[in-house]
Amino acid sequence: MKHFLIGVFILVLIGLAGFYFITGRAPDYTQENPVVTDDTAYPTEETQPPAAQEANATDTTTTETVAPAETTRGAESVLGTSAGGNTITAYHYGNGAEELLFVGGIHGGYSWNTALVAYELMDYLDENPAVIPENLTVTVIPVLNPDGLKKIIGTTHRFALSDVPTQQEATIPGRFNDNTVDLNRNFDCDWRREGTWQNRTVSGGSAAFSEPETAALRDYVAVHEPRAVVAYYSAAGGVFASNCHDDVLLETRTLTNLYANAAGYTAYEEFDFYEITGDMVNWFAKQGVPAISVLLTTHQDVEWSQNQKGIMALLNHYKK
């Protein structure tokens, strides 16, 4: 019996020595539910491997509103660059499936007030986004001919009246792009290499859509298929329907009268003061797109209050 007890005692001593050798500490029998003190036993988010962190991470991006890079304009898209390497930009307002397209500045610095009308429209939509029906997107191209605007005004962007020459004759070079082409003679409806502007002969380009500006608009239209188009020109004081050797589209006639009546302009079936070739809105008509030309009364006045009423008439017309 004595030898047996001595053997058991020796085995206990060996077991205790082994436990201490393995764990580096003596056993603690005082804790019924021992607390784990090794931080690696239950990894925190910081100590998890990257894959585990990604799986357990909380996505906070859906609860935060990130301010857009540009807060004073609608979402922007670049249509292309001009003959002179200047950017042609479109601005978009609303999120509807149907698009109304407004184009200004096709004659650059010669008809600079058409660009200002477009900028006024952009300001109005920035400040009053609720006027855009849910089913519509409004796209504004304020300056289709940035080369011509830069020649006269010194910029391709927003400008002040103080930047404008006082003599209209001085703005004539601004009608053309840097290839000296009249962009409103470069579209594919009765295109000719030489076109007419009043009593002058002007270049229509080497072919229809030879100019990067008109080609950029053509490509944009092919993708986005606008429901209707309004183009601003000066100066005659009227709203003109479009056609390309076909009858005026019924919808075009409706838009012509709607806009003219609301804005206080005279409505015309066509522009027939002299022969027009390669015209932009007539090309739209050839594509089956309702398009109207709004000619401001002078080369100096923006007539925003009138045009605001015309624009609202169209927005209400397409509202669903």
C-alpha positions as CSV (number, residue, x, y, z in Angstrom):
1,M,0.0,0.0,0.0
2,K,2.8,2.4,0.9
3,H,4.5,1.8,-2.5
4,F,1.2,2.3,-4.3
5,L,0.6,5.8,-2.7
6,I,4.1,6.8,-3.5
7,G,3.5,5.9,-7.2
8,V,0.3,7.9,-7.4
9,F,2.0,10.9,-5.8
10,I,4.9,10.7,-8.3
11,L,2.4,10.5,-11.3
12,V,0.6,13.6,-10.0
13,L,3.9,15.5,-9.8
14,I,4.8,14.4,-13.3
15,G,1.3,15.6,-14.6
16,L,1.7,19.0,-13.0
17,A,5.1,19.4,-14.3
18,G,4.0,18.5,-17.8
19,F,1.1,21.0,-17.7
20,Y,3.3,23.8,-16.6
21,F,5.9,22.9,-19.3
22,I,3.2,23.0,-22.1
23,T,1.2,26.1,-21.0
24,G,3.8,28.1,-19.2
25,R,1.5,28.6,-16.2
26,A,0.0,26.6,-13.3
27,P,-3.6,25.5,-13.7
28,D,-6.3,27.8,-12.1
29,Y,-9.2,25.9,-10.5
30,T,-10.8,29.0,-9.1
31,Q,-12.7,30.0,-12.3
32,E,-15.8,27.9,-13.2
33,N,-15.9,29.5,-16.7
34,P,-12.4,30.7,-17.5
35,V,-12.1,34.0,-19.3
36,V,-10.1,33.8,-22.5
37,T,-7.3,36.3,-22.4
38,D,-5.6,35.4,-25.6
39,D,-6.8,38.1,-28.2
40,T,-6.2,35.7,-31.1
41,A,-8.7,33.2,-29.8
42,Y,-11.8,35.2,-31.0
43,P,-10.5,37.6,-33.8
44,T,-11.9,41.1,-33.8
45,E,-12.7,43.0,-37.1
46,E,-9.2,44.4,-37.0
47,T,-7.5,41.1,-36.6
48,Q,-9.6,39.1,-39.1
49,P,-8.1,38.3,-42.5
50,P,-9.2,40.6,-45.3
51,A,-11.8,38.2,-46.7
52,A,-13.5,37.9,-43.3
53,Q,-13.4,41.6,-42.8
54,E,-15.1,42.2,-46.2
55,A,-17.8,39.6,-45.4
56,N,-18.5,41.1,-42.0
57,A,-18.2,44.8,-42.9
58,T,-21.2,47.1,-42.7
59,D,-21.9,48.9,-46.0
60,T,-22.3,52.6,-45.1
61,T,-22.3,53.9,-48.7
62,T,-26.1,53.4,-49.0
63,T,-26.8,55.6,-46.1
64,E,-24.7,58.5,-47.2
65,T,-25.4,61.0,-49.9
66,V,-22.3,61.9,-51.8
67,A,-22.4,65.4,-53.3
68,P,-21.9,65.5,-57.1
69,A,-18.7,67.0,-58.3
70,E,-20.6,69.7,-60.1
71,T,-23.5,71.2,-58.2
72,T,-24.5,74.2,-60.4
73,R,-25.3,72.2,-63.5
74,G,-27.0,68.9,-64.4
75,A,-25.1,65.7,-65.1
76,E,-22.7,66.3,-68.0
77,S,-21.6,64.3,-71.0
78,V,-19.1,65.2,-73.6
79,L,-20.3,64.8,-77.2
80,G,-16.9,65.4,-78.7
81,T,-14.5,68.1,-79.7
82,S,-14.7,70.9,-82.2
83,A,-12.5,71.5,-85.3
84,G,-10.4,73.7,-83.0
85,G,-10.2,71.1,-80.3
86,N,-12.8,72.6,-77.9
87,T,-15.1,70.4,-75.9
88,I,-18.8,70.1,-76.8
89,T,-20.8,69.4,-73.7
90,A,-24.4,68.4,-73.0
91,Y,-26.1,68.9,-69.7
92,H,-28.9,66.6,-68.5
93,Y,-31.8,67.3,-66.1
94,G,-34.3,64.8,-64.9
95,N,-34.3,61.0,-65.2
96,G,-37.2,60.2,-67.5
97,A,-37.1,57.8,-70.4
98,E,-38.1,60.4,-73.0
99,E,-35.7,63.1,-73.9
100,L,-36.3,66.7,-75.0
101,L,-33.2,68.2,-76.6
102,F,-32.4,72.0,-76.7
103,V,-29.5,73.2,-78.8
104,G,-27.9,76.7,-78.7
105,G,-24.8,78.3,-80.1
106,I,-24.7,76.6,-83.5
107,H,-23.5,79.9,-84.9
108,G,-21.2,80.5,-82.0
109,G,-20.2,84.2,-81.4
110,Y,-22.3,85.5,-84.2
111,S,-25.5,84.4,-82.5
112,W,-24.1,84.5,-79.0
113,N,-27.5,85.3,-77.5
114,T,-28.7,81.8,-78.4
115,A,-26.1,80.4,-76.1
116,L,-27.2,82.7,-73.3
117,V,-30.8,81.5,-73.7
118,A,-29.6,77.9,-73.3
119,Y,-27.6,78.9,-70.2
120,E,-30.7,80.7,-68.8
121,L,-32.6,77.4,-69.3
122,M,-29.9,75.5,-67.4
123,D,-30.1,78.0,-64.5
124,Y,-33.8,77.6,-64.4
125,L,-33.7,73.8,-64.3
126,D,-31.0,73.9,-61.6
127,E,-33.3,76.1,-59.5
128,N,-36.6,74.4,-60.3
129,P,-36.0,70.7,-60.9
130,A,-39.6,69.9,-60.1
131,V,-40.8,71.5,-63.4
132,I,-39.4,68.5,-65.3
133,P,-42.0,65.7,-65.5
134,E,-41.0,62.4,-64.2
135,N,-41.2,60.8,-67.6
136,L,-38.8,63.3,-69.2
137,T,-35.1,64.1,-69.3
138,V,-34.1,67.6,-70.6
139,T,-30.8,67.8,-72.4
140,V,-29.2,71.2,-73.1
141,I,-26.3,71.7,-75.5
142,P,-25.6,75.4,-74.9
143,V,-22.8,75.8,-77.4
144,L,-22.6,73.5,-80.4
145,N,-20.0,75.7,-82.0
146,P,-17.4,76.5,-79.3
147,D,-14.8,77.6,-81.9
148,G,-17.1,80.4,-83.1
149,L,-18.0,81.5,-79.6
150,K,-14.3,81.7,-78.6
151,K,-13.4,83.8,-81.6
152,I,-15.7,86.6,-80.5
153,I,-16.2,86.2,-76.8
154,G,-12.9,84.7,-75.8
155,T,-14.4,81.7,-74.0
156,T,-16.2,78.5,-74.8
157,H,-18.2,78.7,-71.6
158,R,-20.7,81.0,-69.8
159,F,-20.0,84.7,-70.4
160,A,-21.3,88.1,-69.5
161,L,-22.8,90.8,-71.8
162,S,-19.8,92.9,-71.1
163,D,-17.7,90.3,-73.1
164,V,-19.8,90.9,-76.3
165,P,-18.7,93.3,-79.1
166,T,-20.9,96.3,-79.5
167,Q,-20.9,96.0,-83.3
168,Q,-22.7,93.1,-84.9
169,E,-20.5,93.2,-87.9
170,A,-17.6,92.3,-85.7
171,T,-19.2,89.0,-84.8
172,I,-19.5,87.6,-88.3
173,P,-16.3,85.4,-88.1
174,G,-17.9,83.7,-85.1
175,R,-20.6,82.1,-87.2
176,F,-18.1,79.5,-88.5
177,N,-16.0,76.8,-86.8
178,D,-12.2,76.7,-87.1
179,N,-12.5,75.1,-90.5
180,T,-14.5,78.2,-91.6
181,V,-17.6,76.0,-92.1
182,D,-21.1,77.1,-91.4
183,L,-22.3,74.2,-89.2
184,N,-25.9,74.9,-90.1
185,R,-25.0,74.0,-93.8
186,N,-23.3,70.7,-92.9
187,F,-26.2,68.4,-92.1
188,D,-27.6,65.8,-94.4
189,C,-30.7,67.5,-95.9
190,D,-30.0,69.0,-99.3
191,W,-26.3,69.3,-98.4
192,R,-24.1,71.2,-100.8
193,R,-20.4,72.1,-100.6
194,E,-21.4,75.8,-101.0
195,G,-24.4,77.1,-99.1
196,T,-26.1,80.4,-98.8
197,W,-26.4,82.8,-95.9
198,Q,-28.4,85.9,-96.7
199,N,-26.5,87.2,-99.8
200,R,-23.3,85.4,-99.0
201,T,-21.8,82.1,-100.1
202,V,-20.6,80.0,-97.2
203,S,-18.9,76.7,-96.9
204,G,-21.0,73.7,-96.2
205,G,-17.9,71.5,-95.6
206,S,-16.4,68.8,-97.8
207,A,-19.4,66.4,-97.2
208,A,-22.4,66.2,-95.0
209,F,-21.2,65.7,-91.4
210,S,-17.6,66.4,-92.4
211,E,-17.3,68.6,-89.3
212,P,-16.6,67.1,-85.9
213,E,-19.4,69.2,-84.3
214,T,-22.2,68.0,-86.6
215,A,-20.9,64.4,-86.5
216,A,-20.9,64.5,-82.7
217,L,-24.5,65.6,-82.6
218,R,-25.5,63.0,-85.2
219,D,-23.9,60.3,-83.1
220,Y,-25.5,61.5,-79.9
221,V,-29.0,61.5,-81.6
222,A,-28.5,58.0,-82.9
223,V,-28.0,56.7,-79.4
224,H,-30.4,58.8,-77.4
225,E,-33.3,59.2,-79.9
226,P,-34.8,62.5,-78.6
227,R,-38.5,62.8,-78.6
228,A,-38.3,66.4,-79.9
229,V,-35.7,69.1,-80.5
230,V,-35.6,72.9,-80.1
231,A,-32.8,74.8,-81.8
232,Y,-32.1,78.5,-81.1
233,Y,-31.1,81.0,-83.8
234,S,-31.1,84.8,-84.3
235,A,-32.6,86.9,-85.6
236,A,-36.1,87.0,-87.0
237,G,-38.5,86.7,-84.1
238,G,-40.5,83.5,-84.9
239,V,-40.8,79.8,-84.4
240,F,-40.2,77.7,-87.6
241,A,-41.3,74.2,-88.3
242,S,-38.9,71.7,-90.1
243,N,-39.2,69.4,-93.0
244,C,-36.9,67.8,-95.6
245,H,-39.1,67.5,-98.8
246,D,-41.9,65.9,-96.9
247,D,-44.9,67.4,-95.3
248,V,-44.3,68.9,-91.9
249,L,-44.7,66.2,-89.2
250,L,-48.0,66.6,-87.3
251,E,-46.1,66.7,-84.0
252,T,-43.7,69.3,-85.4
253,R,-46.7,71.5,-86.3
254,T,-48.1,71.0,-82.9
255,L,-44.9,72.0,-81.2
256,T,-44.4,75.1,-83.5
257,N,-47.8,76.4,-82.5
258,L,-47.5,75.5,-78.8
259,Y,-44.2,77.3,-78.4
260,A,-45.1,80.3,-80.5
261,N,-48.4,80.9,-78.8
262,A,-46.9,80.5,-75.3
263,A,-43.9,82.7,-76.0
264,G,-45.6,85.3,-78.1
265,Y,-43.8,84.6,-81.4
266,T,-45.2,84.2,-84.9
267,A,-45.4,80.5,-86.0
268,Y,-44.1,79.7,-89.5
269,E,-44.5,76.5,-91.6
270,E,-40.9,76.8,-92.9
271,F,-38.0,79.2,-93.2
272,D,-38.3,80.5,-96.8
273,F,-36.5,83.8,-96.7
274,Y,-33.8,82.3,-98.9
275,E,-32.7,78.8,-99.9
276,I,-31.3,76.8,-97.0
277,T,-29.1,73.7,-97.5
278,G,-27.6,71.3,-94.9
279,D,-29.9,72.7,-92.2
280,M,-29.9,71.0,-88.8
281,V,-33.6,71.0,-87.9
282,N,-34.5,69.9,-91.4
283,W,-32.1,67.0,-91.0
284,F,-34.0,66.1,-87.7
285,A,-37.2,66.1,-89.7
286,K,-35.6,63.7,-92.2
287,Q,-34.9,61.4,-89.3
288,G,-38.6,61.6,-88.2
289,V,-37.7,63.7,-85.2
290,P,-40.0,66.6,-84.5
291,A,-37.8,69.8,-84.5
292,I,-38.4,73.5,-84.4
293,S,-36.2,76.5,-84.8
294,V,-36.8,79.4,-82.4
295,L,-35.3,82.6,-83.9
296,L,-34.8,85.3,-81.3
297,T,-36.0,88.8,-82.4
298,T,-32.5,90.5,-82.4
299,H,-28.9,89.5,-82.1
300,Q,-28.7,91.1,-78.7
301,D,-31.8,90.2,-76.7
302,V,-32.1,86.9,-74.9
303,E,-35.9,87.1,-74.4
304,W,-35.8,84.6,-71.5
305,S,-39.2,85.3,-70.1
306,Q,-40.8,84.6,-73.4
307,N,-38.8,81.5,-74.1
308,Q,-39.4,80.2,-70.5
309,K,-43.1,80.1,-71.3
310,G,-42.5,78.3,-74.6
311,I,-40.4,75.7,-72.9
312,M,-42.9,75.2,-70.1
313,A,-45.6,74.6,-72.8
314,L,-43.5,71.8,-74.3
315,L,-42.8,70.2,-70.9
316,N,-46.5,70.2,-70.1
317,H,-47.3,68.8,-73.5
318,Y,-45.0,65.8,-72.9
319,K,-46.0,65.3,-69.3
320,K,-47.6,61.9,-68.6
